[in-house]
Amino acid sequence: MNKADVDRALRKHLATKNQAIAIVSDHAEALRDSLLSGKPTPIVYDTKDTPPEVIKEDQVIERFPLPLSPARTTVVPVDSMFER
């Protein structure tokens, strides 16, 4: 399997329209505000010597627009996550 195969499978099986994503965070409201702001979200590594080509690609990814709206973005308290 190569990158083209993976890209083709992603295009075929994943759609961003009406996609739901759950993120667990100890700073959920700040994360929500950051994502809704549309500002770049730089990627930070805990490792040294990240290849330059990865850094270059990350600089594109950090500016990728996310189709988020405040009305469809909810912070759920952890105490109610698994309630029925």
PDB file as gemmi writes it, atoms N, CA and C in Angstrom:
CRYST1    1.000    1.000    1.000  90.00  90.00  90.00 P 1                      
ATOM      1  N   MET A   1       0.849  -1.173   0.000  1.00  0.00           N  
ATOM      2  CA  MET A   1       0.000   0.000   0.000  1.00  0.00           C  
ATOM      3  C   MET A   1       0.894   1.235   0.000  1.00  0.00           C  
ATOM      4  N   ASN A   2       0.545   2.193  -0.826  1.00  0.00           N  
ATOM      5  CA  ASN A   2       1.332   3.419  -0.883  1.00  0.00           C  
ATOM      6  C   ASN A   2       0.431   4.617  -0.568  1.00  0.00           C  
ATOM      7  N   LYS A   3       1.004   5.810  -0.596  1.00  0.00           N  
ATOM      8  CA  LYS A   3       0.265   7.016  -0.234  1.00  0.00           C  
ATOM      9  C   LYS A   3      -0.952   7.221  -1.134  1.00  0.00           C  
ATOM     10  N   ALA A   4      -0.796   6.973  -2.419  1.00  0.00           N  
ATOM     11  CA  ALA A   4      -1.917   7.146  -3.348  1.00  0.00           C  
ATOM     12  C   ALA A   4      -3.075   6.210  -2.994  1.00  0.00           C  
ATOM     13  N   ASP A   5      -2.751   4.970  -2.600  1.00  0.00           N  
ATOM     14  CA  ASP A   5      -3.793   4.016  -2.188  1.00  0.00           C  
ATOM     15  C   ASP A   5      -4.532   4.521  -0.956  1.00  0.00           C  
ATOM     16  N   VAL A   6      -3.784   5.020   0.014  1.00  0.00           N  
ATOM     17  CA  VAL A   6      -4.384   5.540   1.245  1.00  0.00           C  
ATOM     18  C   VAL A   6      -5.243   6.762   0.942  1.00  0.00           C  
ATOM     19  N   ASP A   7      -4.721   7.680   0.146  1.00  0.00           N  
ATOM     20  CA  ASP A   7      -5.480   8.879  -0.222  1.00  0.00           C  
ATOM     21  C   ASP A   7      -6.782   8.505  -0.923  1.00  0.00           C  
ATOM     22  N   ARG A   8      -6.729   7.550  -1.835  1.00  0.00           N  
ATOM     23  CA  ARG A   8      -7.915   7.106  -2.573  1.00  0.00           C  
ATOM     24  C   ARG A   8      -8.940   6.501  -1.605  1.00  0.00           C  
ATOM     25  N   ALA A   9      -8.491   5.675  -0.675  1.00  0.00           N  
ATOM     26  CA  ALA A   9      -9.395   5.058   0.301  1.00  0.00           C  
ATOM     27  C   ALA A   9     -10.037   6.124   1.205  1.00  0.00           C  
ATOM     28  N   LEU A  10      -9.254   7.108   1.609  1.00  0.00           N  
ATOM     29  CA  LEU A  10      -9.803   8.177   2.449  1.00  0.00           C  
ATOM     30  C   LEU A  10     -10.880   8.960   1.702  1.00  0.00           C  
ATOM     31  N   ARG A  11     -10.606   9.311   0.451  1.00  0.00           N  
ATOM     32  CA  ARG A  11     -11.598  10.052  -0.345  1.00  0.00           C  
ATOM     33  C   ARG A  11     -12.867   9.227  -0.540  1.00  0.00           C  
ATOM     34  N   LYS A  12     -12.711   7.925  -0.680  1.00  0.00           N  
ATOM     35  CA  LYS A  12     -13.866   7.062  -0.926  1.00  0.00           C  
ATOM     36  C   LYS A  12     -14.707   6.852   0.336  1.00  0.00           C  
ATOM     37  N   HIS A  13     -14.055   6.697   1.495  1.00  0.00           N  
ATOM     38  CA  HIS A  13     -14.768   6.263   2.693  1.00  0.00           C  
ATOM     39  C   HIS A  13     -14.993   7.343   3.746  1.00  0.00           C  
ATOM     40  N   LEU A  14     -14.300   8.456   3.652  1.00  0.00           N  
ATOM     41  CA  LEU A  14     -14.465   9.510   4.645  1.00  0.00           C  
ATOM     42  C   LEU A  14     -14.968  10.781   3.986  1.00  0.00           C  
ATOM     43  N   ALA A  15     -15.924  11.405   4.611  1.00  0.00           N  
ATOM     44  CA  ALA A  15     -16.441  12.678   4.117  1.00  0.00           C  
ATOM     45  C   ALA A  15     -16.436  13.678   5.270  1.00  0.00           C  
ATOM     46  N   THR A  16     -16.043  14.901   4.997  1.00  0.00           N  
ATOM     47  CA  THR A  16     -16.002  15.899   6.060  1.00  0.00           C  
ATOM     48  C   THR A  16     -17.364  16.521   6.317  1.00  0.00           C  
ATOM     49  N   LYS A  17     -18.280  16.407   5.381  1.00  0.00           N  
ATOM     50  CA  LYS A  17     -19.618  16.973   5.578  1.00  0.00           C  
ATOM     51  C   LYS A  17     -20.340  16.188   6.671  1.00  0.00           C  
ATOM     52  N   ASN A  18     -20.855  16.908   7.638  1.00  0.00           N  
ATOM     53  CA  ASN A  18     -21.589  16.320   8.762  1.00  0.00           C  
ATOM     54  C   ASN A  18     -20.742  15.365   9.608  1.00  0.00           C  
ATOM     55  N   GLN A  19     -19.457  15.563   9.604  1.00  0.00           N  
ATOM     56  CA  GLN A  19     -18.558  14.732  10.398  1.00  0.00           C  
ATOM     57  C   GLN A  19     -18.620  15.170  11.854  1.00  0.00           C  
ATOM     58  N   ALA A  20     -18.600  14.228  12.759  1.00  0.00           N  
ATOM     59  CA  ALA A  20     -18.576  14.524  14.193  1.00  0.00           C  
ATOM     60  C   ALA A  20     -17.233  14.065  14.758  1.00  0.00           C  
ATOM     61  N   ILE A  21     -16.627  14.922  15.575  1.00  0.00           N  
ATOM     62  CA  ILE A  21     -15.335  14.613  16.173  1.00  0.00           C  
ATOM     63  C   ILE A  21     -15.428  14.864  17.666  1.00  0.00           C  
ATOM     64  N   ALA A  22     -14.916  13.938  18.447  1.00  0.00           N  
ATOM     65  CA  ALA A  22     -14.856  14.107  19.902  1.00  0.00           C  
ATOM     66  C   ALA A  22     -13.390  14.259  20.297  1.00  0.00           C  
ATOM     67  N   ILE A  23     -13.108  15.272  21.107  1.00  0.00           N  
ATOM     68  CA  ILE A  23     -11.755  15.521  21.597  1.00  0.00           C  
ATOM     69  C   ILE A  23     -11.812  15.578  23.109  1.00  0.00           C  
ATOM     70  N   VAL A  24     -10.914  14.889  23.762  1.00  0.00           N  
ATOM     71  CA  VAL A  24     -10.828  14.924  25.218  1.00  0.00           C  
ATOM     72  C   VAL A  24      -9.702  15.877  25.590  1.00  0.00           C  
ATOM     73  N   SER A  25     -10.004  16.833  26.471  1.00  0.00           N  
ATOM     74  CA  SER A  25      -9.008  17.835  26.836  1.00  0.00           C  
ATOM     75  C   SER A  25      -9.276  18.338  28.245  1.00  0.00           C  
ATOM     76  N   ASP A  26      -8.192  18.643  28.957  1.00  0.00           N  
ATOM     77  CA  ASP A  26      -8.370  19.248  30.281  1.00  0.00           C  
ATOM     78  C   ASP A  26      -8.566  20.762  30.169  1.00  0.00           C  
ATOM     79  N   HIS A  27      -8.455  21.293  28.951  1.00  0.00           N  
ATOM     80  CA  HIS A  27      -8.700  22.723  28.695  1.00  0.00           C  
ATOM     81  C   HIS A  27      -9.660  22.842  27.512  1.00  0.00           C  
ATOM     82  N   ALA A  28     -10.800  22.179  27.604  1.00  0.00           N  
ATOM     83  CA  ALA A  28     -11.710  22.043  26.471  1.00  0.00           C  
ATOM     84  C   ALA A  28     -12.238  23.374  25.958  1.00  0.00           C  
ATOM     85  N   GLU A  29     -12.601  24.274  26.842  1.00  0.00           N  
ATOM     86  CA  GLU A  29     -13.159  25.548  26.386  1.00  0.00           C  
ATOM     87  C   GLU A  29     -12.112  26.384  25.653  1.00  0.00           C  
ATOM     88  N   ALA A  30     -10.879  26.386  26.155  1.00  0.00           N  
ATOM     89  CA  ALA A  30      -9.802  27.110  25.475  1.00  0.00           C  
ATOM     90  C   ALA A  30      -9.513  26.476  24.112  1.00  0.00           C  
ATOM     91  N   LEU A  31      -9.544  25.152  24.048  1.00  0.00           N  
ATOM     92  CA  LEU A  31      -9.332  24.454  22.781  1.00  0.00           C  
ATOM     93  C   LEU A  31     -10.447  24.810  21.802  1.00  0.00           C  
ATOM     94  N   ARG A  32     -11.690  24.770  22.261  1.00  0.00           N  
ATOM     95  CA  ARG A  32     -12.815  25.139  21.406  1.00  0.00           C  
ATOM     96  C   ARG A  32     -12.647  26.559  20.867  1.00  0.00           C  
ATOM     97  N   ASP A  33     -12.325  27.489  21.747  1.00  0.00           N  
ATOM     98  CA  ASP A  33     -12.150  28.883  21.335  1.00  0.00           C  
ATOM     99  C   ASP A  33     -11.026  29.026  20.313  1.00  0.00           C  
ATOM    100  N   SER A  34      -9.952  28.308  20.516  1.00  0.00           N  
ATOM    101  CA  SER A  34      -8.816  28.356  19.584  1.00  0.00           C  
ATOM    102  C   SER A  34      -9.211  27.827  18.211  1.00  0.00           C  
ATOM    103  N   LEU A  35      -9.900  26.692  18.187  1.00  0.00           N  
ATOM    104  CA  LEU A  35     -10.309  26.109  16.911  1.00  0.00           C  
ATOM    105  C   LEU A  35     -11.323  26.984  16.187  1.00  0.00           C  
ATOM    106  N   LEU A  36     -12.231  27.592  16.926  1.00  0.00           N  
ATOM    107  CA  LEU A  36     -13.241  28.464  16.314  1.00  0.00           C  
ATOM    108  C   LEU A  36     -12.655  29.788  15.827  1.00  0.00           C  
ATOM    109  N   SER A  37     -11.517  30.185  16.372  1.00  0.00           N  
ATOM    110  CA  SER A  37     -10.923  31.474  16.006  1.00  0.00           C  
ATOM    111  C   SER A  37     -10.411  31.505  14.569  1.00  0.00           C  
ATOM    112  N   GLY A  38     -10.087  30.344  14.022  1.00  0.00           N  
ATOM    113  CA  GLY A  38      -9.538  30.296  12.673  1.00  0.00           C  
ATOM    114  C   GLY A  38      -8.055  30.612  12.605  1.00  0.00           C  
ATOM    115  N   LYS A  39      -7.445  30.895  13.745  1.00  0.00           N  
ATOM    116  CA  LYS A  39      -6.009  31.179  13.767  1.00  0.00           C  
ATOM    117  C   LYS A  39      -5.220  29.883  13.579  1.00  0.00           C  
ATOM    118  N   PRO A  40      -3.994  29.975  13.059  1.00  0.00           N  
ATOM    119  CA  PRO A  40      -3.163  28.772  12.905  1.00  0.00           C  
ATOM    120  C   PRO A  40      -2.955  28.053  14.237  1.00  0.00           C  
ATOM    121  N   THR A  41      -2.903  26.739  14.178  1.00  0.00           N  
ATOM    122  CA  THR A  41      -2.660  25.912  15.365  1.00  0.00           C  
ATOM    123  C   THR A  41      -1.380  25.104  15.128  1.00  0.00           C  
ATOM    124  N   PRO A  42      -0.233  25.691  15.444  1.00  0.00           N  
ATOM    125  CA  PRO A  42       1.052  25.031  15.174  1.00  0.00           C  
ATOM    126  C   PRO A  42       1.178  23.672  15.855  1.00  0.00           C  
ATOM    127  N   ILE A  43       1.833  22.775  15.163  1.00  0.00           N  
ATOM    128  CA  ILE A  43       2.090  21.439  15.682  1.00  0.00           C  
ATOM    129  C   ILE A  43       3.408  21.478  16.438  1.00  0.00           C  
ATOM    130  N   VAL A  44       3.429  20.916  17.643  1.00  0.00           N  
ATOM    131  CA  VAL A  44       4.621  20.922  18.490  1.00  0.00           C  
ATOM    132  C   VAL A  44       5.010  19.477  18.777  1.00  0.00           C  
ATOM    133  N   TYR A  45       6.272  19.179  18.576  1.00  0.00           N  
ATOM    134  CA  TYR A  45       6.784  17.834  18.811  1.00  0.00           C  
ATOM    135  C   TYR A  45       7.608  17.790  20.097  1.00  0.00           C  
ATOM    136  N   ASP A  46       7.545  16.645  20.776  1.00  0.00           N  
ATOM    137  CA  ASP A  46       8.377  16.424  21.961  1.00  0.00           C  
ATOM    138  C   ASP A  46       9.737  15.847  21.574  1.00  0.00           C  
ATOM    139  N   THR A  47       9.919  15.604  20.298  1.00  0.00           N  
ATOM    140  CA  THR A  47      11.169  15.018  19.823  1.00  0.00           C  
ATOM    141  C   THR A  47      12.020  16.076  19.126  1.00  0.00           C  
ATOM    142  N   LYS A  48      13.313  15.816  19.052  1.00  0.00           N  
ATOM    143  CA  LYS A  48      14.236  16.707  18.356  1.00  0.00           C  
ATOM    144  C   LYS A  48      14.453  16.181  16.945  1.00  0.00           C  
ATOM    145  N   ASP A  49      15.018  17.012  16.126  1.00  0.00           N  
ATOM    146  CA  ASP A  49      15.429  16.609  14.783  1.00  0.00           C  
ATOM    147  C   ASP A  49      14.265  16.178  13.889  1.00  0.00           C  
ATOM    148  N   THR A  50      13.152  16.879  13.973  1.00  0.00           N  
ATOM    149  CA  THR A  50      12.042  16.608  13.059  1.00  0.00           C  
ATOM    150  C   THR A  50      12.496  16.994  11.652  1.00  0.00           C  
ATOM    151  N   PRO A  51      12.306  16.118  10.685  1.00  0.00           N  
ATOM    152  CA  PRO A  51      12.775  16.406   9.329  1.00  0.00           C  
ATOM    153  C   PRO A  51      12.149  17.690   8.773  1.00  0.00           C  
ATOM    154  N   PRO A  52      12.923  18.470   8.029  1.00  0.00           N  
ATOM    155  CA  PRO A  52      12.421  19.740   7.470  1.00  0.00           C  
ATOM    156  C   PRO A  52      11.172  19.568   6.610  1.00  0.00           C  
ATOM    157  N   GLU A  53      11.078  18.458   5.877  1.00  0.00           N  
ATOM    158  CA  GLU A  53       9.905  18.247   5.035  1.00  0.00           C  
ATOM    159  C   GLU A  53       8.632  18.061   5.863  1.00  0.00           C  
ATOM    160  N   VAL A  54       8.787  17.492   7.053  1.00  0.00           N  
ATOM    161  CA  VAL A  54       7.640  17.336   7.961  1.00  0.00           C  
ATOM    162  C   VAL A  54       7.227  18.702   8.494  1.00  0.00           C  
ATOM    163  N   ILE A  55       8.193  19.508   8.893  1.00  0.00           N  
ATOM    164  CA  ILE A  55       7.914  20.858   9.391  1.00  0.00           C  
ATOM    165  C   ILE A  55       7.215  21.680   8.311  1.00  0.00           C  
ATOM    166  N   LYS A  56       7.679  21.568   7.069  1.00  0.00           N  
ATOM    167  CA  LYS A  56       7.081  22.318   5.956  1.00  0.00           C  
ATOM    168  C   LYS A  56       5.622  21.899   5.752  1.00  0.00           C  
ATOM    169  N   GLU A  57       5.362  20.605   5.796  1.00  0.00           N  
ATOM    170  CA  GLU A  57       3.983  20.117   5.646  1.00  0.00           C  
ATOM    171  C   GLU A  57       3.117  20.563   6.832  1.00  0.00           C  
ATOM    172  N   ASP A  58       3.687  20.530   8.026  1.00  0.00           N  
ATOM    173  CA  ASP A  58       2.962  20.970   9.223  1.00  0.00           C  
ATOM    174  C   ASP A  58       2.531  22.434   9.116  1.00  0.00           C  
ATOM    175  N   GLN A  59       3.349  23.254   8.482  1.00  0.00           N  
ATOM    176  CA  GLN A  59       3.018  24.675   8.342  1.00  0.00           C  
ATOM    177  C   GLN A  59       1.814  24.876   7.427  1.00  0.00           C  
ATOM    178  N   VAL A  60       1.583  23.958   6.520  1.00  0.00           N  
ATOM    179  CA  VAL A  60       0.373  23.993   5.690  1.00  0.00           C  
ATOM    180  C   VAL A  60      -0.815  23.510   6.511  1.00  0.00           C  
ATOM    181  N   ILE A  61      -0.624  22.413   7.229  1.00  0.00           N  
ATOM    182  CA  ILE A  61      -1.701  21.817   8.025  1.00  0.00           C  
ATOM    183  C   ILE A  61      -2.187  22.782   9.102  1.00  0.00           C  
ATOM    184  N   GLU A  62      -1.276  23.502   9.756  1.00  0.00           N  
ATOM    185  CA  GLU A  62      -1.675  24.377  10.864  1.00  0.00           C  
ATOM    186  C   GLU A  62      -2.576  25.526  10.418  1.00  0.00           C  
ATOM    187  N   ARG A  63      -2.606  25.796   9.118  1.00  0.00           N  
ATOM    188  CA  ARG A  63      -3.449  26.874   8.579  1.00  0.00           C  
ATOM    189  C   ARG A  63      -4.670  26.335   7.831  1.00  0.00           C  
ATOM    190  N   PHE A  64      -4.847  25.032   7.843  1.00  0.00           N  
ATOM    191  CA  PHE A  64      -5.955  24.423   7.112  1.00  0.00           C  
ATOM    192  C   PHE A  64      -7.277  24.851   7.740  1.00  0.00           C  
ATOM    193  N   PRO A  65      -8.179  25.418   6.945  1.00  0.00           N  
ATOM    194  CA  PRO A  65      -9.441  25.905   7.516  1.00  0.00           C  
ATOM    195  C   PRO A  65     -10.356  24.753   7.954  1.00  0.00           C  
ATOM    196  N   LEU A  66     -10.899  24.878   9.144  1.00  0.00           N  
ATOM    197  CA  LEU A  66     -11.836  23.889   9.657  1.00  0.00           C  
ATOM    198  C   LEU A  66     -13.244  24.468   9.588  1.00  0.00           C  
ATOM    199  N   PRO A  67     -14.185  23.746   8.993  1.00  0.00           N  
ATOM    200  CA  PRO A  67     -15.546  24.265   8.868  1.00  0.00           C  
ATOM    201  C   PRO A  67     -16.334  24.085  10.168  1.00  0.00           C  
ATOM    202  N   LEU A  68     -15.963  24.848  11.177  1.00  0.00           N  
ATOM    203  CA  LEU A  68     -16.608  24.741  12.487  1.00  0.00           C  
ATOM    204  C   LEU A  68     -17.530  25.929  12.702  1.00  0.00           C  
ATOM    205  N   SER A  69     -18.576  25.698  13.463  1.00  0.00           N  
ATOM    206  CA  SER A  69     -19.450  26.800  13.837  1.00  0.00           C  
ATOM    207  C   SER A  69     -19.706  26.718  15.337  1.00  0.00           C  
ATOM    208  N   PRO A  70     -19.827  27.861  15.997  1.00  0.00           N  
ATOM    209  CA  PRO A  70     -20.084  27.843  17.442  1.00  0.00           C  
ATOM    210  C   PRO A  70     -21.347  27.066  17.804  1.00  0.00           C  
ATOM    211  N   ALA A  71     -22.366  27.140  16.965  1.00  0.00           N  
ATOM    212  CA  ALA A  71     -23.629  26.458  17.267  1.00  0.00           C  
ATOM    213  C   ALA A  71     -23.491  24.940  17.262  1.00  0.00           C  
ATOM    214  N   ARG A  72     -22.524  24.435  16.514  1.00  0.00           N  
ATOM    215  CA  ARG A  72     -22.352  22.977  16.423  1.00  0.00           C  
ATOM    216  C   ARG A  72     -21.134  22.479  17.209  1.00  0.00           C  
ATOM    217  N   THR A  73     -20.580  23.343  18.053  1.00  0.00           N  
ATOM    218  CA  THR A  73     -19.403  22.979  18.840  1.00  0.00           C  
ATOM    219  C   THR A  73     -19.783  23.018  20.310  1.00  0.00           C  
ATOM    220  N   THR A  74     -19.691  21.886  20.967  1.00  0.00           N  
ATOM    221  CA  THR A  74     -20.167  21.758  22.340  1.00  0.00           C  
ATOM    222  C   THR A  74     -19.076  21.209  23.248  1.00  0.00           C  
ATOM    223  N   VAL A  75     -18.951  21.794  24.420  1.00  0.00           N  
ATOM    224  CA  VAL A  75     -18.076  21.249  25.454  1.00  0.00           C  
ATOM    225  C   VAL A  75     -18.979  20.504  26.430  1.00  0.00           C  
ATOM    226  N   VAL A  76     -18.679  19.224  26.633  1.00  0.00           N  
ATOM    227  CA  VAL A  76     -19.477  18.375  27.512  1.00  0.00           C  
ATOM    228  C   VAL A  76     -18.663  18.076  28.761  1.00  0.00           C  
ATOM    229  N   PRO A  77     -19.185  18.387  29.949  1.00  0.00           N  
ATOM    230  CA  PRO A  77     -18.456  18.079  31.178  1.00  0.00           C  
ATOM    231  C   PRO A  77     -18.206  16.574  31.305  1.00  0.00           C  
ATOM    232  N   VAL A  78     -17.049  16.227  31.791  1.00  0.00           N  
ATOM    233  CA  VAL A  78     -16.671  14.816  31.901  1.00  0.00           C  
ATOM    234  C   VAL A  78     -17.666  14.035  32.756  1.00  0.00           C  
ATOM    235  N   ASP A  79     -18.252  14.672  33.762  1.00  0.00           N  
ATOM    236  CA  ASP A  79     -19.193  13.980  34.643  1.00  0.00           C  
ATOM    237  C   ASP A  79     -20.442  13.496  33.910  1.00  0.00           C  
ATOM    238  N   SER A  80     -20.750  14.098  32.777  1.00  0.00           N  
ATOM    239  CA  SER A  80     -21.951  13.694  32.046  1.00  0.00           C  
ATOM    240  C   SER A  80     -21.650  12.946  30.760  1.00  0.00           C  
ATOM    241  N   MET A  81     -20.403  12.621  30.513  1.00  0.00           N  
ATOM    242  CA  MET A  81     -20.020  11.956  29.258  1.00  0.00           C  
ATOM    243  C   MET A  81     -20.691  10.615  29.052  1.00  0.00           C  
ATOM    244  N   PHE A  82     -20.829   9.826  30.079  1.00  0.00           N  
ATOM    245  CA  PHE A  82     -21.319   8.473  29.909  1.00  0.00           C  
ATOM    246  C   PHE A  82     -22.699   8.269  30.523  1.00  0.00           C  
ATOM    247  N   GLU A  83     -23.437   9.336  30.711  1.00  0.00           N  
ATOM    248  CA  GLU A  83     -24.802   9.225  31.215  1.00  0.00           C  
ATOM    249  C   GLU A  83     -25.725   8.807  30.086  1.00  0.00           C  
ATOM    250  N   ARG A  84     -26.802   8.177  30.433  1.00  0.00           N  
ATOM    251  CA  ARG A  84     -27.799   7.795  29.423  1.00  0.00           C  
ATOM    252  C   ARG A  84     -29.039   8.617  29.617  1.00  0.00           C  
TER     253      ARG A  84                                                      
END                                                                             
